[in-house]
Structure formats: structure tokens, C-alpha cells
Amino acid sequence: MSGVNFDTLRDIAASWREKLARQFDDLDALRQRLDYQTYILAAAALVSSLLLGIAHFATQGAIDSRRNEDIGVTLEQVLPGSLHDNVLVDDAETIVEPTKAGTLATPVYIARLNGAVTGVAFKFTASGGYSGPILLMIGMDKDGAVLGVRVVAHAETPGLGDKIERGKSGWILSFDRRSLDNTAPGRWKVRKDGGDFDQFAGATITPRAVVHGVESGLKFFQRHKAELLE
Amino acid sequence: MNEEFRKIIRDGLWDNNIVFSQSIGLCPLLAVTGTAVNGLGMGLATTAVMVVCSALVSRTRLLIPPEIRIPIFVVLIAMVVTLVDMLMNAWLHEMHKVLGLFIPLIVTNCAILGRVEAYASRRPVAEAAMDGLMMGLGFTLALVVLGAAREILGVGTLFSNASLLMGQSFAGLEAVVIEKYRGFLLMALPPGGFLMLGFILAGKKILDRKLQARSKAVSVSMTETVRLEG
């Protein structure tokens, strides 16, 4: 019974395949048919999505591990090695804060020397950039003074706003040793707005966003100091 | 090399250059040519996308009905750009950190769609791929020339950050052209790109006219010689 079924199925499949192959004999006529045009557009979209899906799965692991390496490298820049003897990427505590659009979980990497907390570092999003949010990595000692700030990701204008990157200029170092104690609330601004930090020629919005982002990051630490330092 | 390929090379690099003659692809052109290195990176990434897209479209050109070719081309180009973005992020991570900003911009380059539509959809694969390569290199040439001119006038350097893009061995390219230059912001901003592009287009017109005059003179003197000998 099943053998008969199998044979019939195979015949049907063969005839279909033949039919399909014959369709492609006369490409000029085929191209004019409306149903073919629909199918070929759908096929192009389908094949593209499939390829992108495959590429996504094939590259996701590599991209993630590259990203982790990047986090490790950035962490080393904002938390000097002399301050900790633990592996930072593995020693993270997640702080959850309510925001306007739900909650925001921020992993905080904790630096310990002989078990005692010496500093923390976390990624913080500075909003109000020229083109989208700017992702910062902020490192600070246990008293809330900045040890280092680095820009992790941004979409600012190449050649103007991208001077916030350490590779392009030293501007980002101007935050070192700043804290909410030694810089009054009114001084967390670019010079043009009457604050302490330089803006760039041609780009004020970008540094303004970063300055505000770092200040918010320090306030974030202040709010959660007790839980983080215990 | 046969006549067709020689013509493709001439067209792509000079006679029918995407920027200098066709004046298309200006959106990414003006956005990234603040420095020569940015222009080079963007140009090479665009070239890669153009070669792949032209070859793909040429290979499948008989299957694509003319009525819906544009949506199919758009899907293909967007797919290739996204693939390049993902693959570079995973396996050429250092380069992606520098170029990553520009890669999505390639989609906005109508030159790719233009070449696919005007050339690749009517030609065999080898010629189409060659056309993509040469048009891409011509585009790269335009980006580097424009970027270099704007960089020298805008900030007084040439090939700054070359080592970020191409590795430490190219650090020797980085040069300060004008010492203690105060900078000319207009040239670093997009309007400076328009201005500089105008000057370069005018320069090319003058050069072309001179070449034309000379080749006419040569052919005239040749006919005279022939007449004398006859």
C-alpha cells in the first residue's frame, strides 16, 4: 500500500518538475506573465531573507565574542589594572531602574582588590546626540570620581562629532578625576553654555550630549552606591 | 584584453566617472569626504558591493521581468550591503570599527542601482563585474581626491588616521601638510564638499577640453603628413 503511494507521489513530483522546467524554456514569454512577476519578486525577497538569516546565525557568535573582547578592552581603559585583581567581565551586578518606557537593566562591572571593592564601571547611554544615542563606558572609583570615560558606540558625523572617540582626539580624557563633588551641577556643560568642557568646532550637540551623559552616569552611581559597594 | 574591457576601464575611471561625469552618488560622497582616508574606506566598501551586485544581477538578468526590475534590484542591493556589514563585523572587526559608520550609507548610493540598471542587466557576468569594479574604483578615486582636497584645506593634514584603516604599516602616509594651521571649518562641513566638488568638476572639464584639442591637433597633422606623402 505504502509502496504504491510512494510510486504515485514520485510520478506526480516528476511531472511537476518537468512542467516547471518547461516553464523556463521560453523565458521571454514567462517574463511577461503577471503571476510569474509576482512569484519572482517574492522569490527574490525570500532568498534575500534566507541568506540574511543564515548570515545572521553564522556571524552572531563571532560578532558577540568580538563585542565581548571590545568590552574587556574598554573596561581596561576605564578601570586601571592596578585597581583590581578580578576578571571584570565575569564580575557584574545588574541594576534595574524604572524608566518612562518600562525598566532599564544596567550591568555594572565591579573592580575588587583582595576582595574589597575599589571601583565600578558600567555602560551608560547618553541621549541627545546629533544622530541617535551615544553609548559610553564610564569607570569610577568607589568615591564616585571618574577614572575614565570611553565612547563604545555612536553614529555621530564622521570628521566632526567623532572626536569624542579616544582614537580621534584626547577630548574624552577631560572627564578624568571629575566627580559630582569637585564639579558643581552648573559646570557640567560645554563652554559655549557656560560650563567646564570644550566643544568642537562645528559640533556642539555631540559633546553636550556626552557631558550630560557622564553627569547622569555619576548620578546613577550615587543613587546605587550603597548596593554596589556592599 | 579586448576592446570592450578597455572601454569599461576608461569609462569607469574617467570618461563616464560616476562622480565627475554622471554626477550621481553625491549623498555618501559629501557625507564622508571630510578626510581622504574616510573617502578611501567608503570607496572600497562601495566597490565591493558594486562588483557583487553587478555580477548577481547579470547572472539572473534573464529571469527578471523589466516591469519589476527596480524592486528586485533594491532588494538585492540592500541584501548585499547588509551581508557585507555583518561579515565585516564578524571577521574584519578592526576595519568594521572604522568603516562601520559608513556601510549602511552605501544603500543610499544611487550609483549602484544606476550601474545595475544601465549596464549589468544587459551584459554577461564578466563584463558586468568588470564594470562594477571599474565604476567602483572611479568612485573611490573621486572620493579620495575630494577627501584629500577638503582635508588639506579644512584641517591641514593628509591621510590622517590611515593606520586605523589599513594597519600600522601605513602610518607613514599620515602627513601634516600645513604646519600650525588654524583650520577652515567650511571645508570640513558638507557645503565645503559642494564647493570643492564644483572646483574639481570645472577642473576636469578644462582638462578634457585640452586633451580633446590636442588629439584633434594630432589627427590633423597626421592627415597632412599622409597628404604630403601621397
Interface residues (C-beta under 8 A of the other chain):
Chain A: L27 R31 Q32 Y36 Q37 I40 L41 A44 A45 S48 L51 L52 A55 H56 A58 T59 A62 I63 R66 A155 P158 G159 L160 D162 G167 K168 A201 G202
Chain B: A31 V32 G34 T35 N38 L62 L63 I64 P65 P66 E67 I68 P71 I72 V75 L76 A78 M79 T82 L83 M86 L87 N89 A90 W91 H93 L101 F102 N161 L164 G183 L185 A188 L189
